[in-house]
Amino acid sequence: MDSPATMTHSNSGIRDILILKSDRLYADALHRAANDVFPRASIQLFTRLDEARTSLNAKAIDLLLTDINTVDG
């Protein structure tokens, strides 16, 4: 059996992911991890809350990964 970190969920319905993380290094690591788990998903990466909000207003997402406390929010 695959571990959760190596399983892919191609039929999970997760197609659009938004990552909001002020720390760019950590954001890139989350992006890589999300891409490994959901290889067919479109992943948007933001380090600023205002940019993420604009994107959320324009397009629905299936999964949001974020800080509880963002630098600008």
Secondary structure, DSSP 8 states (H G I E B T S, - for coil): ---TTT---TTSS--EEEEE-SSHHHHHHHHHHHHHH-TTSEEEEESSHHHHHHHHHHS--SEEEE-SS-TT-
